[in-house]
Amino acid sequence: MIKRAYAPGVHGKKVSRGQSEYGIQLSAKQKIKRIYGVLERQFRKHFDEVAGKAGITGDLLLNRLEMRLDTIVYRAGFSSSRAQARQLVNHGLISVNGKRMSIPSCEVKIGDVISINGAKNEKKYFTTVKESIKNKKNFPSWISFDISKMEAKVTNVPTRDEIGINVDAQVVVEYYSR
């Protein structure tokens, strides 16, 4: 039996063409949406907010997505995934500036303090999180963390290098400018 590198039949030997420009733009947009767990309407809303501002629109879009509450909870180490961070916020376990917050898409501003709600701090999950945060080495430079209080404070907006996703956001800008 001969193993060939193409599918059997009449349509097997097709000349492989590269992805179109539109396909590249669409896949970049979809990848960013999946990374942040945002649906199309909300993603478009974020794009429209940053489209009129001065600066590189792609970087501004990533900064806006990075400043969402669920992403900050994930970056601070309160959760092991973005989906889990979203669930923690949905269940009201996270507070912003001492006020209980249950909206994952809430925009966090510079100087806001994110912490675990008072009584929930003693739950088994958060005691294990506290131990894992003590061992965490690569903490984002734009978030200051107080381990004794289990509080994360946003000190500034992250730079493009600190975000850490390898997707060209400027391609998404080209996608929406059609």
ChimeraX commands (.cxc) that place a marker at each C-alpha (Angstrom):
marker #1 position 0.00,0.00,0.00 radius 0.5
marker #1 position 1.32,3.45,-0.93 radius 0.5
marker #1 position 0.81,6.37,1.46 radius 0.5
marker #1 position 0.41,9.63,-0.46 radius 0.5
marker #1 position 0.49,13.18,0.90 radius 0.5
marker #1 position -2.85,14.10,-0.67 radius 0.5
marker #1 position -6.44,12.92,-0.44 radius 0.5
marker #1 position -7.63,10.10,-2.68 radius 0.5
marker #1 position -9.86,10.65,-5.67 radius 0.5
marker #1 position -10.28,13.18,-8.44 radius 0.5
marker #1 position -10.07,16.18,-6.10 radius 0.5
marker #1 position -6.98,14.97,-4.22 radius 0.5
marker #1 position -4.15,16.79,-6.01 radius 0.5
marker #1 position -5.11,20.41,-5.64 radius 0.5
marker #1 position -2.57,23.15,-5.86 radius 0.5
marker #1 position -2.35,24.72,-2.43 radius 0.5
marker #1 position -3.03,28.42,-2.60 radius 0.5
marker #1 position -2.25,30.72,0.29 radius 0.5
marker #1 position -4.96,32.24,2.39 radius 0.5
marker #1 position -6.58,35.39,1.03 radius 0.5
marker #1 position -6.10,38.78,2.65 radius 0.5
marker #1 position -9.67,38.67,3.93 radius 0.5
marker #1 position -9.09,35.18,5.38 radius 0.5
marker #1 position -6.00,36.35,7.26 radius 0.5
marker #1 position -7.88,39.35,8.67 radius 0.5
marker #1 position -10.88,37.26,9.68 radius 0.5
marker #1 position -8.78,34.61,11.41 radius 0.5
marker #1 position -6.86,37.28,13.37 radius 0.5
marker #1 position -10.15,38.82,14.53 radius 0.5
marker #1 position -11.57,35.42,15.51 radius 0.5
marker #1 position -8.40,34.53,17.39 radius 0.5
marker #1 position -8.51,37.71,19.49 radius 0.5
marker #1 position -12.22,37.19,20.15 radius 0.5
marker #1 position -11.61,33.63,21.36 radius 0.5
marker #1 position -8.64,34.61,23.53 radius 0.5
marker #1 position -10.68,37.22,25.40 radius 0.5
marker #1 position -13.98,35.29,25.30 radius 0.5
marker #1 position -15.90,38.12,23.65 radius 0.5
marker #1 position -18.78,37.74,21.21 radius 0.5
marker #1 position -19.01,39.64,17.93 radius 0.5
marker #1 position -21.32,42.46,19.01 radius 0.5
marker #1 position -19.25,43.24,22.11 radius 0.5
marker #1 position -16.00,43.04,20.15 radius 0.5
marker #1 position -17.36,45.43,17.54 radius 0.5
marker #1 position -18.43,47.80,20.33 radius 0.5
marker #1 position -14.89,47.79,21.74 radius 0.5
marker #1 position -13.50,48.48,18.27 radius 0.5
marker #1 position -15.91,51.39,17.67 radius 0.5
marker #1 position -14.91,52.92,21.02 radius 0.5
marker #1 position -11.20,53.02,20.16 radius 0.5
marker #1 position -11.54,53.76,16.43 radius 0.5
marker #1 position -11.88,57.51,16.90 radius 0.5
marker #1 position -9.09,57.91,19.46 radius 0.5
marker #1 position -5.58,59.09,18.72 radius 0.5
marker #1 position -2.93,56.39,18.61 radius 0.5
marker #1 position -2.46,53.00,17.02 radius 0.5
marker #1 position -5.98,51.58,16.85 radius 0.5
marker #1 position -4.89,47.94,17.07 radius 0.5
marker #1 position -2.92,48.53,20.27 radius 0.5
marker #1 position -5.74,50.61,21.74 radius 0.5
marker #1 position -8.16,47.75,21.04 radius 0.5
marker #1 position -5.93,45.24,22.84 radius 0.5
marker #1 position -5.49,47.66,25.74 radius 0.5
marker #1 position -9.24,48.05,26.07 radius 0.5
marker #1 position -9.76,44.28,26.04 radius 0.5
marker #1 position -6.95,43.89,28.58 radius 0.5
marker #1 position -8.57,46.41,30.96 radius 0.5
marker #1 position -11.77,44.36,31.31 radius 0.5
marker #1 position -12.43,43.07,34.83 radius 0.5
marker #1 position -12.36,39.38,33.89 radius 0.5
marker #1 position -8.97,39.79,32.19 radius 0.5
marker #1 position -7.51,41.65,35.18 radius 0.5
marker #1 position -8.76,38.90,37.53 radius 0.5
marker #1 position -7.00,36.37,35.29 radius 0.5
marker #1 position -3.78,38.41,35.04 radius 0.5
marker #1 position -3.74,38.98,38.82 radius 0.5
marker #1 position -3.73,35.22,39.36 radius 0.5
marker #1 position -7.12,34.85,41.04 radius 0.5
marker #1 position -8.03,32.28,38.37 radius 0.5
marker #1 position -6.22,29.83,36.14 radius 0.5
marker #1 position -8.14,30.71,32.95 radius 0.5
marker #1 position -10.11,33.60,31.50 radius 0.5
marker #1 position -13.31,31.55,31.57 radius 0.5
marker #1 position -12.82,30.83,35.26 radius 0.5
marker #1 position -12.13,34.53,35.90 radius 0.5
marker #1 position -15.38,35.38,34.12 radius 0.5
marker #1 position -17.22,32.90,36.34 radius 0.5
marker #1 position -15.68,34.30,39.53 radius 0.5
marker #1 position -16.86,37.78,38.56 radius 0.5
marker #1 position -20.31,36.53,37.50 radius 0.5
marker #1 position -20.83,34.87,40.89 radius 0.5
marker #1 position -20.00,38.10,42.70 radius 0.5
marker #1 position -16.79,36.86,44.34 radius 0.5
marker #1 position -14.72,39.84,43.15 radius 0.5
marker #1 position -14.97,43.45,44.29 radius 0.5
marker #1 position -13.61,46.62,42.71 radius 0.5
marker #1 position -12.69,49.42,45.13 radius 0.5
marker #1 position -14.56,47.57,47.90 radius 0.5
marker #1 position -17.78,47.33,45.89 radius 0.5
marker #1 position -19.11,43.94,44.77 radius 0.5
marker #1 position -18.97,43.57,41.00 radius 0.5
marker #1 position -20.73,40.92,38.92 radius 0.5
marker #1 position -20.15,42.22,35.37 radius 0.5
marker #1 position -17.11,40.63,33.69 radius 0.5
marker #1 position -16.97,43.22,30.91 radius 0.5
marker #1 position -16.73,46.11,33.39 radius 0.5
marker #1 position -13.90,48.46,32.42 radius 0.5
marker #1 position -11.26,48.81,35.11 radius 0.5
marker #1 position -9.50,52.16,35.36 radius 0.5
marker #1 position -6.00,53.03,36.51 radius 0.5
marker #1 position -5.91,53.14,40.31 radius 0.5
marker #1 position -8.77,50.67,40.84 radius 0.5
marker #1 position -8.22,47.99,43.47 radius 0.5
marker #1 position -9.48,44.48,42.68 radius 0.5
marker #1 position -9.91,42.09,45.60 radius 0.5
marker #1 position -11.87,39.08,46.77 radius 0.5
marker #1 position -15.14,39.79,48.56 radius 0.5
marker #1 position -14.74,39.81,52.36 radius 0.5
marker #1 position -16.38,36.57,53.52 radius 0.5
marker #1 position -15.35,34.63,50.43 radius 0.5
marker #1 position -11.65,35.17,51.21 radius 0.5
marker #1 position -11.60,32.17,53.58 radius 0.5
marker #1 position -13.01,29.66,51.06 radius 0.5
marker #1 position -10.80,26.70,50.20 radius 0.5
marker #1 position -10.40,27.82,46.58 radius 0.5
marker #1 position -9.00,31.22,47.56 radius 0.5
marker #1 position -6.62,29.75,50.16 radius 0.5
marker #1 position -5.09,27.57,47.42 radius 0.5
marker #1 position -4.98,30.58,45.09 radius 0.5
marker #1 position -3.12,32.54,47.77 radius 0.5
marker #1 position -0.50,29.78,47.96 radius 0.5
marker #1 position -0.10,29.68,44.17 radius 0.5
marker #1 position 0.22,33.48,43.96 radius 0.5
marker #1 position 3.09,33.39,46.49 radius 0.5
marker #1 position 4.97,31.10,44.08 radius 0.5
marker #1 position 4.12,33.15,40.98 radius 0.5
marker #1 position 7.19,34.70,39.40 radius 0.5
marker #1 position 6.10,36.44,36.20 radius 0.5
marker #1 position 3.60,39.02,37.40 radius 0.5
marker #1 position 2.46,41.79,35.02 radius 0.5
marker #1 position 4.35,45.02,35.65 radius 0.5
marker #1 position 1.22,47.12,35.20 radius 0.5
marker #1 position -0.53,45.43,38.16 radius 0.5
marker #1 position 0.80,45.81,41.70 radius 0.5
marker #1 position -0.21,43.02,44.05 radius 0.5
marker #1 position -0.44,42.96,47.85 radius 0.5
marker #1 position -0.31,39.31,48.94 radius 0.5
marker #1 position -1.25,40.00,52.58 radius 0.5
marker #1 position -4.53,41.71,51.59 radius 0.5
marker #1 position -5.01,39.69,48.36 radius 0.5
marker #1 position -5.52,42.91,46.41 radius 0.5
marker #1 position -4.42,43.82,42.90 radius 0.5
marker #1 position -4.11,47.46,41.91 radius 0.5
marker #1 position -3.96,48.60,38.30 radius 0.5
marker #1 position -1.03,51.03,38.12 radius 0.5
marker #1 position -1.00,51.83,34.39 radius 0.5
marker #1 position -2.14,50.66,30.96 radius 0.5
marker #1 position -0.23,47.65,29.60 radius 0.5
marker #1 position 2.13,48.11,26.68 radius 0.5
marker #1 position 1.97,45.98,23.54 radius 0.5
marker #1 position 4.86,43.81,24.77 radius 0.5
marker #1 position 3.23,43.17,28.16 radius 0.5
marker #1 position -0.03,41.90,26.69 radius 0.5
marker #1 position 1.65,38.77,25.41 radius 0.5
marker #1 position -0.63,37.61,22.60 radius 0.5
marker #1 position 1.05,37.12,19.24 radius 0.5
marker #1 position -1.71,38.37,16.96 radius 0.5
marker #1 position -1.34,41.47,14.82 radius 0.5
marker #1 position -4.24,43.63,15.97 radius 0.5
marker #1 position -3.68,46.07,13.12 radius 0.5
marker #1 position -4.97,43.39,10.74 radius 0.5
marker #1 position -8.28,43.53,12.66 radius 0.5
marker #1 position -8.39,47.27,12.04 radius 0.5
marker #1 position -7.99,46.60,8.32 radius 0.5
marker #1 position -10.78,44.02,8.54 radius 0.5
marker #1 position -13.23,46.52,10.03 radius 0.5
marker #1 position -12.19,49.35,7.69 radius 0.5
marker #1 position -13.61,47.51,4.64 radius 0.5
marker link #1:1,2 radius 0.2
marker link #1:2,3 radius 0.2
marker link #1:3,4 radius 0.2
marker link #1:4,5 radius 0.2
marker link #1:5,6 radius 0.2
marker link #1:6,7 radius 0.2
marker link #1:7,8 radius 0.2
marker link #1:8,9 radius 0.2
marker link #1:9,10 radius 0.2
marker link #1:10,11 radius 0.2
marker link #1:11,12 radius 0.2
marker link #1:12,13 radius 0.2
marker link #1:13,14 radius 0.2
marker link #1:14,15 radius 0.2
marker link #1:15,16 radius 0.2
marker link #1:16,17 radius 0.2
marker link #1:17,18 radius 0.2
marker link #1:18,19 radius 0.2
marker link #1:19,20 radius 0.2
marker link #1:20,21 radius 0.2
marker link #1:21,22 radius 0.2
marker link #1:22,23 radius 0.2
marker link #1:23,24 radius 0.2
marker link #1:24,25 radius 0.2
marker link #1:25,26 radius 0.2
marker link #1:26,27 radius 0.2
marker link #1:27,28 radius 0.2
marker link #1:28,29 radius 0.2
marker link #1:29,30 radius 0.2
marker link #1:30,31 radius 0.2
marker link #1:31,32 radius 0.2
marker link #1:32,33 radius 0.2
marker link #1:33,34 radius 0.2
marker link #1:34,35 radius 0.2
marker link #1:35,36 radius 0.2
marker link #1:36,37 radius 0.2
marker link #1:37,38 radius 0.2
marker link #1:38,39 radius 0.2
marker link #1:39,40 radius 0.2
marker link #1:40,41 radius 0.2
marker link #1:41,42 radius 0.2
marker link #1:42,43 radius 0.2
marker link #1:43,44 radius 0.2
marker link #1:44,45 radius 0.2
marker link #1:45,46 radius 0.2
marker link #1:46,47 radius 0.2
marker link #1:47,48 radius 0.2
marker link #1:48,49 radius 0.2
marker link #1:49,50 radius 0.2
marker link #1:50,51 radius 0.2
marker link #1:51,52 radius 0.2
marker link #1:52,53 radius 0.2
marker link #1:53,54 radius 0.2
marker link #1:54,55 radius 0.2
marker link #1:55,56 radius 0.2
marker link #1:56,57 radius 0.2
marker link #1:57,58 radius 0.2
marker link #1:58,59 radius 0.2
marker link #1:59,60 radius 0.2
marker link #1:60,61 radius 0.2
marker link #1:61,62 radius 0.2
marker link #1:62,63 radius 0.2
marker link #1:63,64 radius 0.2
marker link #1:64,65 radius 0.2
marker link #1:65,66 radius 0.2
marker link #1:66,67 radius 0.2
marker link #1:67,68 radius 0.2
marker link #1:68,69 radius 0.2
marker link #1:69,70 radius 0.2
marker link #1:70,71 radius 0.2
marker link #1:71,72 radius 0.2
marker link #1:72,73 radius 0.2
marker link #1:73,74 radius 0.2
marker link #1:74,75 radius 0.2
marker link #1:75,76 radius 0.2
marker link #1:76,77 radius 0.2
marker link #1:77,78 radius 0.2
marker link #1:78,79 radius 0.2
marker link #1:79,80 radius 0.2
marker link #1:80,81 radius 0.2
marker link #1:81,82 radius 0.2
marker link #1:82,83 radius 0.2
marker link #1:83,84 radius 0.2
marker link #1:84,85 radius 0.2
marker link #1:85,86 radius 0.2
marker link #1:86,87 radius 0.2
marker link #1:87,88 radius 0.2
marker link #1:88,89 radius 0.2
marker link #1:89,90 radius 0.2
marker link #1:90,91 radius 0.2
marker link #1:91,92 radius 0.2
marker link #1:92,93 radius 0.2
marker link #1:93,94 radius 0.2
marker link #1:94,95 radius 0.2
marker link #1:95,96 radius 0.2
marker link #1:96,97 radius 0.2
marker link #1:97,98 radius 0.2
marker link #1:98,99 radius 0.2
marker link #1:99,100 radius 0.2
marker link #1:100,101 radius 0.2
marker link #1:101,102 radius 0.2
marker link #1:102,103 radius 0.2
marker link #1:103,104 radius 0.2
marker link #1:104,105 radius 0.2
marker link #1:105,106 radius 0.2
marker link #1:106,107 radius 0.2
marker link #1:107,108 radius 0.2
marker link #1:108,109 radius 0.2
marker link #1:109,110 radius 0.2
marker link #1:110,111 radius 0.2
marker link #1:111,112 radius 0.2
marker link #1:112,113 radius 0.2
marker link #1:113,114 radius 0.2
marker link #1:114,115 radius 0.2
marker link #1:115,116 radius 0.2
marker link #1:116,117 radius 0.2
marker link #1:117,118 radius 0.2
marker link #1:118,119 radius 0.2
marker link #1:119,120 radius 0.2
marker link #1:120,121 radius 0.2
marker link #1:121,122 radius 0.2
marker link #1:122,123 radius 0.2
marker link #1:123,124 radius 0.2
marker link #1:124,125 radius 0.2
marker link #1:125,126 radius 0.2
marker link #1:126,127 radius 0.2
marker link #1:127,128 radius 0.2
marker link #1:128,129 radius 0.2
marker link #1:129,130 radius 0.2
marker link #1:130,131 radius 0.2
marker link #1:131,132 radius 0.2
marker link #1:132,133 radius 0.2
marker link #1:133,134 radius 0.2
marker link #1:134,135 radius 0.2
marker link #1:135,136 radius 0.2
marker link #1:136,137 radius 0.2
marker link #1:137,138 radius 0.2
marker link #1:138,139 radius 0.2
marker link #1:139,140 radius 0.2
marker link #1:140,141 radius 0.2
marker link #1:141,142 radius 0.2
marker link #1:142,143 radius 0.2
marker link #1:143,144 radius 0.2
marker link #1:144,145 radius 0.2
marker link #1:145,146 radius 0.2
marker link #1:146,147 radius 0.2
marker link #1:147,148 radius 0.2
marker link #1:148,149 radius 0.2
marker link #1:149,150 radius 0.2
marker link #1:150,151 radius 0.2
marker link #1:151,152 radius 0.2
marker link #1:152,153 radius 0.2
marker link #1:153,154 radius 0.2
marker link #1:154,155 radius 0.2
marker link #1:155,156 radius 0.2
marker link #1:156,157 radius 0.2
marker link #1:157,158 radius 0.2
marker link #1:158,159 radius 0.2
marker link #1:159,160 radius 0.2
marker link #1:160,161 radius 0.2
marker link #1:161,162 radius 0.2
marker link #1:162,163 radius 0.2
marker link #1:163,164 radius 0.2
marker link #1:164,165 radius 0.2
marker link #1:165,166 radius 0.2
marker link #1:166,167 radius 0.2
marker link #1:167,168 radius 0.2
marker link #1:168,169 radius 0.2
marker link #1:169,170 radius 0.2
marker link #1:170,171 radius 0.2
marker link #1:171,172 radius 0.2
marker link #1:172,173 radius 0.2
marker link #1:173,174 radius 0.2
marker link #1:174,175 radius 0.2
marker link #1:175,176 radius 0.2
marker link #1:176,177 radius 0.2
marker link #1:177,178 radius 0.2
view
